[in-house]
Amino acid sequence: MPSVKRRVKQWVSRGADRHVRLAVTGLSRAGKTAFITSLINQLTHLGTQPNLPLLQLVQQGRALGARREPHPHMHLPAFDYENAMHALQMTPPTWPSPTRDVSEVRVAVRYRPQSAAMRALNDMATLYVDIVDYPGEWLLDLPLLSQSYPQWSQKQTSMLTGKRAELAKVWQAKAAQLDPLAPADEKQLAEVAASFTEFLHACKAHGGLHWVQPGRFVLPGELAGAPVVQFFPWMGALTDDIKAKADKHTNYGLLKARYDYYCEHVVAQFYREHFAKIDRQVILVDTLQPLNVGPDAFHDMRLAVEQLMQSFKYGKSGLLKRLFSPRIDKVLFAATKADHVTPEQHPNMVSLLQQIVHQAWQQAAFEGIEMRCQSVASVAATTPGFVDVKGTQHAALKGELDDGSGVTLYPGDVPNQLPDADFWQHQGFDFPSFRPPHVPLDAPLPHIRMDKALDYLLGDKFR
């Protein structure tokens, strides 16, 4: 009998250990790699130099420690934490290289249980946190699953205004030479597809734009060079007669076949393998860079975030619900780079982000999904302070710019609401890039509100 009782106790104790899959995504330059690096760094310092005062587990003195463990999915690359930390600890320090594919890391957090029933079984418990890293651009492809190739082509055509129209000229000129019913010329199609991909890259690099489809074209991962990422929207007129005659051996027919294959075997497969298994989601949004660039970039960022939110519409009629039955119950929207503005501007960052995601927030609330917006700095590169101007104290930031020069400045005000036309006429800010801080090898990374983010995402799991 004692043996059976002991085995039951061991079984219940093992069952008390918890497991959560936390996905982190964001559009390019939102600081995804820095966020994951800081998250791992803060957790692994719990046992020696806890740097998370707003995490209730730390406040209550129940945190024992954490360590990285081999992640369970051997077909996925491991998140390269060592190289990310090496970059931050170089002389001079540099920001980690961005990740361009799915990766994963597991962290085991050991703590003292809170409930009396749990403590009676075991005085220690473990939460296994699987952190899944994937590019936000891949989420922009979800709408393709409900669009035919002609519909997607029409949508892309309608988007060619402003900077996009200017950047698309070379690609459009090459595409205009194609005959839809001519025998498929794979070499010519590959050349036009390459020009289309260059256009998408130019939208991001030179236009400051975020909404690009297909998202895998700019971050192809293992698909680089494959025919499945060698299609583009058909920009010419499409009559019913052309569509009827264009079999898979024609230029138009082959492009359509590649689009259909991309939707079925790339987009849908990604959601089935990764997205549907996620418990909690972090979406990082850099609101400052588009404000620097101008109204086109800011409005495009809003469009991209709205497209991201398509993934979190869980209604019974929602495409994602019908296809993949996701189980996400918490979403955190994080306005990154809070260290690039003075502390009194942080509420404005949150207010602005709340308005950007307002419609999606309403939908999530209706479906019973908890959402939160907050500002964070994964690795704080500045220190706030004040400067004296003619006897008056003014808020300022002190840090090093990318070129290594020290600077003390006030970058400007963040609007607390969606900017209107008048705002762009009188904007008076410049949010520069800062070099990472110098951090001792044995010290945790400085941050702003990473503890608050962790408490929201994981706090209820440390029971």
N, C-alpha and C positions, 0 to 999 in steps of 0.2 A: 504493500500500500504506500509506504513512504516513497518508494521508487516511482510509482505512478504519479503521485502528488508532485514530486520533484520535476518529472518530465513535463507535466501540465504547466507548472510554474515557468519552466524554461521556454515552453512553446508560447505562452502568453507574453513572456518578456520579449521574445524575439518579435512577436506581433506588435509590440509597443513601439519598436523602431519604425520610423516613418520615412517616406520617400516622396519627393516632389520634383517634377520636371519644370524648370524655369527657363523660358525662352527669352532671348534678348535680341532685338532687332532695331533697325533704324536706317534711315537713308544715308547715303554717303556723306561723310564728314560730320556726322552727328556724334561721334565719339564712342562707338560701340566697343571697339577693342579696349580702349582705356577704361570703360565702365566695367567690363568683365574682369579685366586685370585687377582693378581696384576692389571689386567685390571679392575675388579670391584672396587678395592680399589682406583685406580687413578681416575676413573670417579666419584665416590661418594665423592671425596674430591674437585671436581671442584668449588663448591660454597664457600668453606672456605679456603682451602690451595692448590690451583692448583699447580700441580707438573709436568705439561706437556707443557713446553715452546715451543716445536716444533709442537704442535697441533695448527693449524691456528685459530681455534675457540677461543682458549685462547689468542693467539697473538692479535687478533682483539677485545678482550674484550667483546665477545658476549656470553660466557659461563655463565649460571645462576646457574646451579647445577644439580645434578642427584641423583636418589634414586632407590633402588631395589623395584620391584613390584612382586606380585604373577605371576608366569609363567602360561601361558594359558592352557598348556596340562597336565591335572591332572593325566594322566596315566604314566607320566614320573617323576622320582625322581628329586627333586630340587638339584642343585649344592650346596654342603655343605660349603658355604662361612664362616659361623661362626666358624666351627671347624678348617678350614684351617687357619683363622686369629688367632685362639686360639693357634695353634701349633707355629706360627711365633712369638707370644708374650709371650710364656712361658719363664721361667728362668731355664736352658738355652733355647733359641729358638730352635725349630726343624722344619724340612721341613714337609709340609702337607702330609698326607697319599694319595697315588695315587688313582685316581678313576678307577673303573673297569667295568663300564657300562655306558649307555647313561644317561646324566643328562642335566638339562636346568636351566637357570636363565634369568630373564628379568630385564633390567635396563632402566629407563626412563631418558633421558637427555633433560633438559630444556635449551633453548637458545634464543637469539634475532635473528630473521630472517635477512638475508643480503639484499635481494632484496626489492626495494621500494614497489612493488606490494604486497609482503607478509606482509611488515610492515603496509601497509594501512589496511589490514584485521585484523591483530592482532600483538601486539608488542612482543608476545612470541610464540614459537613453541616447539614441543616435538618430539624427535626421540626415538622410542622404539627399543631397541637393545635386541634381543633374542640370548643369547650365548648358543650354543649347544655343549656339551662336549661328545666325543665318542672316544674309543680306536682306534689308527691307525692300530692295528693288524686286526681289522675287515675289513678294506679296502683291506688287502692283499688277501681276499677271492674272490674278483671280478672275477679273471680269471677262477674260478671254474665254473662260469655260462656258459662258452663256452667250457668246457672240460667234456667228459664222464668219468665215474669211471675208466675204463681201461686207458684212456689217462692221467688222473691225477696220477694214480698209477705209470705209466711209467715215468712221470715227476719227481715224488718223488724219484724213484729209481735212476734216473740220477743225483740227487742232493747229493746222499750219498757218498761224497768224503771228504777227510781231517778230520776235527774235527767231522763233522756230522757222518761219517762212524764209527768213534771210539765210539761216544756216542750212536749209534744205535744198538750196538751189542746185548744188553740184549733184546730189543724189537724184533729184527730180529730173535733171537733164539726162542722166544715164537711163533712168527708168522709162522715160518717154520714148526711147528708141526700141522698146520691146513690142513685139507683135504677140498678143495674147494667144492666138491660135497657131503660131509657128511651132515646129517641133522644138521640144525643150532643149535649150542650149545651156548645159550645166555650168560651163565656163563663164558665159556671159551673166547668168543668174548669180553666180558666186561673186562676180565683180560688182554687180549692182547691190547685192546684199552687203558686201564689205563697205560700200559707200554709204548705205543706210546705217550701218553700225557706227561708222565714223560720224555721221550726223547725230546719232544718239549720244555719243561721247562728247561731241562739241556742245550739245545742249547742256550737259552737266558741267563741262570744264570751262566753257567760254560764255555760255548764256546764263549760268547760275540757276539752271532749271532742274527740277527734280522728277517731274512726271515723265517717265520714259517707258515705252512698251515696244517689244517685250523686255522685261527686266533682266532676263538671262543674257541678253545680247551685250550688255555693258559689264556684267559680272558672270561670265559663262561657266566658271569652275571647270569641271571635267569635260564639259561639252565644247570647249574651245576648238574651232575648226571643223566641227561635225556638221553634216548637211542639215540637221534639224534646226540649227541656228543660222541658216542661210536662206531666209525668205524675207519678204518685206511687203508692205501694203500695196495693193494695186491702185495706182492713182488715176488711170484712164477710165473712160466711160465703159460701163459693163451692161450690155443689153442681155436680155433673156436668151437671145440666140447665141451670143458668145459663150455664156455660161453653160448652155446645153451642149455646145460642140467641143468645149475645152475639156478633153479627157486628161488623164494623168500623164500623157506623153507630150502635152503642149506646155508652153511657158506658164500660162495661167494655171493649168491643171496641176503642174508640179508644185507651184507655190502654194496652192490651196492644200495639196496633200501634205506638204511639210508643215503648214500651219496646223492642220488637224492633228498630225502626229505630235507636234509640240504640245498642244493642249492636252492630249490624252496621256502621253508618256513622260512629259516633263512637268507640266503644271499640276495636273491631277495627282501624279505619283508623288510629288513633293508634299502635297497636303496629306495624302494618305500615310506616308512614311514618317513624317515629322510633325506637322501641325496638329493632326488629330490626336496626338499623344501628349500634348502639352497641358500642364495644369495651370500655369500662371505665365503671364506675358508682360514683358517690358518693351515699350516703344519709345525710343529716344528721338527727340526732335530738337534740332538746332534752329531756333527762331531768330538768332542774331545775324547769321550770315546772310539770309535773304533780305533782312532789313538794311544791311550794308549795300547790297547790290541794287535794290530798287523795287518798284511795284510789280514788274513782270515776274521777277524771281520770287517775291513774297506770295503772290497769288498762285504761282505754279506750285510752290511748296504746300499751300493750302489744298490744292487739288490733289497732290500726291498723298497727303495725309488722309484726305477723304477716301482715296482709293485704298489705302492701307486699311481703313476702317471697314471696308467691304468684308474683310475677313472676320470681323467680329459681330456680324449681324446674325444672331442665332434664332430668329423667328422660324416657325414651322415651315414657312414658305421660302426661307433663305436657302440659297444654293449651297452654301457651306454646310448648313445643318442637314440638308437632304443627302449630300454626298459623303460627308465624313464624320458627322456626329461628334464635334469637338467637345471637350469638357472643361474649357478654361472658365474659372470662376472669379479671377481677379486680373485686372489690367492696370498697369501703371504707365501713365504718360509722363515722361521726364523731360523737362526743358533743360537741356545740357548747357555746360559752360557758364554756370552761374558765377564762376570766379572772374568772368570777363566784364561784369558790371558790379557796381557798388551795392552793398547789402540792402539798402532801402529800395533798390530796383527789383529785387527778387519777387515781391508780390505782384509786380507788373508783369514779369515773365510768366507767372502762373496764370494770372488773369487772361493774358493774351492766348496762352495755350488752351485754356478752358473754352475760349470762344472759337478757336480753330476746330476743336473736336466736339463742339456743342451738340450737333445733330446725332453723332454717333453715341454720345453719352446718354442722350435721351433713349435711344434704342436699347442700349445695354442695360440701363436701369429698368426698363420695361421687362426685359428678359431675366432680370434677377442677377445680373453680372455686376460685381463691384468694380468701380473705376475710380482712379485718383489722378490728379495732376499735381506735380511738384517740381521745383527747381533743384538741380543737383550740379555739383562739380565732382566728377569721378576722381580727378587728381587736381587739387587746387594749386594753380600756378601763380597766384597773386596773393598778396596780403592787403586787407582793407585798412584805411587810415584816413587822415585828414591833412590838407595842406592849407597854409595860411595865405590868403590873398587880401592884402591891404587891411589886415587886422581881423578878417572874417575867416572862420574855419569852413572848409569845403570838403565834402567826401571825395576820396581818391583811391586809386589802386596803385600798388607798387609791384613791379615784376620785371622780368627780362623779355624783350621782344625776340623774335626768331633769330635776329642777327646777333644776339648776345648783349645788346645795349640795354642798360638799366633805364627804367622809365617810371615816372609817377604821373598819373593822369586821371582825368574824369572822362570816361568814354562817351557819356551821354545818357539820355533818358530812354527807357523802353516804354513804348505805348502800352497802356493797360487795356486797350480795345483794338479791334481790327482797324488798321489805318485807312483813312479816307483820302480822297484826292488832295485835299488841302494839306494833309500831313506830309505827303511826299514833296510838296512844294517848299516846306519849311523844316525839313528834317535837319537835325544838327547833331549827329552822332557818328562815331567811328569805333567799331568794336574790333581791335587788333588781335592778332594771334600772339600768344605768349609761349615762351619756352618752358618745358616742365621744370619744376623746382628741383634743387639738389636735396636728395633724401639719403640719410645714412643707410647702409646695407641692412642693418638689423631693425630698422624702424618701419612702422606702417606708413602707408602713403597718406599725405594730408588730403582731406576731402571736404565737401560741403553736403551735408544731409544724406550721405550714403547710408547712415544708420537708420534714418527715418524711412528710407526706401526699403531697407531690409526688414524693418519691423512690420511694415505694411505687407510685404510679400510673403514673409516667413513666420512672423511673430505668432500667429495662431497655431502653428505646427509644433511650437515648443511647449506643449502642455505637460 
